[in-house]
Amino acid sequence: CNRLPSLVRIAIERLMRSKPPLIIIASSTLGQGVNVGISTVIVATPYYSSDPISNRDFWNICGRAGRAFSDAEGKILYTIDTHITRQRAQWQINKDRRLAREYFDNQQMEAVESGMLAALRYIVEIAKETNTDFNLLVESIANDFFESDISEEFSEVLNNLFDYFDDELLAMHQDFCNNDMSVDWVDEVFRKSLAIIQAESKDEELYLDLIKARTSALLIRISNKADRKKLVASGVPLSVSKAILEDIDFFRDIAMSFVLELAEGYDRIDLLDKIIRELEIWINDNASNLMESVPEQPILDCIRQDWINGVALATITNTEQDANEISKDYYGFTLPWVIHAISQMFDPKTEEVIVQTYSTLAMIVELGLPDEIAASIYMAGVRSRSAALELSKLDVFQNKTIAEIKQLLPELSSQDIDIPDKSRVWIELLSEFYQS
């Protein structure tokens, strides 16, 4: 769901935090990644485009059924449309039935191994290879390597491995601990986890000790309970969210500077260019582990202003050949992901302006549009950045919500309003769509 517009994603997250949804209609990606309690999985179709999903992906999705610590078992409902129509022949129905039998054939199932188990095994193997005493290792991890005899190289390997699930350990501690500094919950919770279930019996206690030690280290590293809640809510790996929290004054200062200079009448695009550049530099220095490759700053400097100003991607690509990939992965995902995490570090009650500033910046960066009006028009259905930008200049869209804009768009074709040709095409398409 990383392609959801920022405002939509943020609204959904808030709703799901306030009350568990009764029904989630999910793509295969969300089906495999969603982390909420689900009793029943309904498979409406096993196809992704024209190809069926793999056996492993199918069972990964179905594995979401059954709420942890609530349901004794999960339910999977698999549907097949058996109606013969012009678009659906008997051979297609037979094919779907064969596919279902293959999914539910025990002999066809692929083995799945816990990623956490692989990491824990690796840690134990390194300890053995380096003749590191296991009790010393556990103690060093629990003390967050303070005055440790563990080598710096081994400590770095451990921190890199644990970084993959530090945020989850902290979140689970928030959910399951009775005493704020106690890690006794690890035994009960993780003995039922795939990692310990798949582990050899002789190693179970070793792995549990490692998990307890790392959780204890996290509690030392983040002793403030309020800070832990912010870090858990950020949605980025703990190493990144902790770096954000440590530099919170920097993020507060640049946001307030942006707001004040905007109020004083400075050029909006120049101010956006300035603050986003500062965020890029910080993120590239402190969150490079979130990216396969970090874009070079001169390239970003060449692309940024055109991107946030709604210039067509084809035009930007003529200037910089990597613009397409950067707009999709860096501006379309990584940068707004971290900017949204920054917004989560501020109290929405006492620092609402800063929270709103970063939420808006995340949306602007992701969509490549300079203001909320253009972004709202884009999210209302005009899936062209240049057309959304053109329409944002019309008085009729000022101070309107996305829902209100969605109602207005189909009606514009019949109104006497001067609309540029490119935008009029979108208006007519939407009008036809809603009339059909």
C-alpha positions, 0 to 999 in steps of 0.5 A: 500500500505504499502507493496510497496517497499520503492523506488517504494512508494517514486517515486509514491508519488513524481509523484503524488505530481507533477501532479495528475494521470489520472488513478489509478489502485488500490487494495481495500486497496488503494481504501479505503485509497487514498487521491487524487481527483477522478472523477470516480470509476470503479469497475472491480471486487467486489471480494477480493480473492474468497470472495466479499467485504462487502457492507460497504467496497464497498461504502467506495471505491465508496465514493472516486468518486467526487473531493472535491470543484470541481465536483458536483457529482461523477461517479461510473461505475460497470462492469460485464463480461457477456461472457460465457467461459470455466472458466466462466459459466452462474451461475457465471454471474447470481451470479455477477448480484445478488451481484451488485443488493445487493450493490445498494439496499438502504435497504442493505446499512450500516450506516457510522459515522464520526470518527471525529464526534465521537471524538468531541462528546466524548470531549463535553461529558467529558466537561459536566461530569467534569463541564468544561466551554465550552468557557474555554475549547475552549480557553485552546485548542486554547492556546495549554493548556498554563497556562490553568485551564484544568486538566492535565488528561483532557488535555492528553485525548484531545491531544491523541484524536486530534493526530488522525487528527492533521496532516490532520488539518495542511495539510488542513490549508496549502491548504485552508487558505488565511491568514497564521494565520487565521482559517476562512476556517474551517467554509466553509470546515467543514460544508460540512464534514461528521462530521458536516453533521451528527452532531445534529444542536445544536452542530454544532457550538460547534464542529466547535469551537473545530476544529478552536481552535485545528487548532489555537493551531497547528499554535502556536505549529508550527509557522514556515511555512516551518516546517509545510510543512515538517511535513505535507509531513512526512506521520506520525502523527503530534506528531511523525513528530514534535518529529523528527523535534525537534531532527533533529540534532540527525538524521543529526549527525548519518546519517553523521557519518554513511556516513563518517565511510562507506567512511573510509572503516568500515564494512557496516553491522556493521555500518548498525546495529549501525545506525538502532539500534539507530533509533529503540531506538528513534522510540520505545521511541517517536513513540510507539503510531504507534505500538500495541506492541513495540518489546523489544530491546534485541529481536531486537538486536538478530534479526537485523543483520541477517535480514539486512544481508539477512539471511533466515527468517526461520533461524532467526525464529529458534533463535527468535520465534517472528522474523516472526511477527517483520519482517512483522510489525516492520521491514516491515512497522513501522520502514521504515515508520518512517525512510522515514518520517525522510528523508522528514525533510531534504532539498533534495537540500542542504542535498541530502546525508542525504535524500538519506541515510535515503531513502536507510535505509528505503528500507534496513530495509523493504526488509531485504537486505544490499545494493541497488543492492540486493534490486534492484534485489529483486524489479526487480522480484527475490522475494527471499532475499537470491537469490537476495543477491547471484545475487548482487555479480555478476558483470553484476548487478553492477551500474544498475537500476531496469529497466535494471536489469529487462531486464537482468534477463531473459537473464542470463539463456542463458549466460555462467555465474556461478549462484548458483542453488537457484538463477538459479531457479529464473532466469529460472522462470522469463525467462519462465514468460517473454516468455509466 
